[in-house]
Amino acid sequence: MAKVHGKNFAVTFNSVALATAGASGSLSISVDTAEITVSSSAAKEFLEGDYTATHSLSGPADFGTSLQDATLFAAIGGGGASIVWGPATGTTTTTNPNYTQTAILTGYTLNFGVGDAVNYSADWQGTGAVTRT
């Protein structure tokens, strides 16, 4: 089993590498289920439905040209774009897969405190299938 350290994660949105401004992130896939339990069931029973994916990323804000802030701000109201997650930078292999989906930016927050760094958080709703390559 190939394991990787979190510092090596890779994420791009709309072809812009965001991992350099990311301190933590997640790709979360959940599956709809419909309960079909009847009185004669020995335990609860469910049917599997469609799945959805959500994405999030946060870290220190970077206001450089064509970096995290410029990319995310430009995506507000811009529809879906490709988001790609990988456990490690480098060549995609069976032990270093990429997860790709079209996603819509649903939230972008800038946070600050006097004496602290400016941080951001971003959330996306995936639309369509997630592909693993």
N, C-alpha and C positions, 0 to 999 in steps of 0.2 A: 504494500500500500504506500502510495506517495503522499507525503504530508508536506505542507508548506507553511511558512510563517506569515502572519497577517501583514507584515510590512511589505511583502512582495505582491499584494493583490493588485489587480489591474481593473480599471473600469473606464470605459469611454462612453461619451454621450454625443451624438451628432458628430462623430469622428474626432472629438477632442478628448485627450487623455485627462481624466479628472483625478486619478489616484494621487497625483503629486500634491493635490490640495485636499485629500481625504484622510481623515484620522480614523473614521469608522464608517461602515456601510453595511447594507444587507440587501439580499435578493430573497424574497419570501414568496413561496408558492403555496396556495391553499386550494383545496378541492371542495366544491359544493357537494353536500350529501343530502339525500331526502330520506327521512325515516319512513320505513314501511312495516313497522312492528304491528303485529296483530295479537289478539288474546292468546292464541295457541303458540306463539313464539317462545322459545326457551330463553332468549335474550333479545335485546334490541337489535333490529336489522336495518340496514341502510343500503341505498343505491348510490353509486358514484355518478356525479354529474360533471360539469365542465370545471376547469381550473382557471385561476387567475394568478397573476404575479404582481407584486408591488416591489418597488425599489427605493432605497434611501441611502443618502450619503451626507456626511457632515465632517467639518474640520475647520482649520483656520482659513479665513477668507483671503482670496488672492485677486486683487483688482488689476492685474496686468492685462495687457492687450491680448485678446483671444484666449484667455485662461478661464478659470472657473466662473467668476462673476459675469464676465462678458457673455460666456456661453449660456449660462443658466438664465440670465436676465433676457437674452434674446429669444429664449424658448417659451417665455410666458405668452400664452395665447397663440403659439405657433403650431399647434397640432403635434402629432407624433414624430419621433425621430428614433433612430437606432440606439439602443443602450446595450453594451457588451460587458459582461463580467467574466473575469478569469482569476483563478486562485494564485497565479504567478505570472509575472511578465515573461515574455519570450515566446517561443514557438508553441503553437497549439499541438498537443499530443493527447493520447488516451489518458495520461496521468496529469495533464495540464489542459483541461477542456475550457472552452468558452461557452457562455450562456448568452444568447442573443435574442432580443425582442424589440418590437416597436413600443415606445413608451411615451406617455404624455406627462409633462411636468405639471404636477398638481399643487405643489407648494414650494416656496423658496423663502427662507427666513435668514436675515442677518441679525446676529446677536452681539452685544458688546456690554462691557462693564468698565467703569473707570478703573484703570490699572490692569485690565485684561486685554488679551488679543480680541480682535473682531473675528467671530466665528460665523459659519453659515450652516444651514441644513437644507436639504432638497429632498423632495418626495416625488415619485412617479407612479402612475398607474399603467401597467402593461396592457397592451391591446393585441389580441391575436396570440399565436403560439410562441412558446419559448423553444428555441432550438439549441441543442447541445452538440457542439462540434469538437 
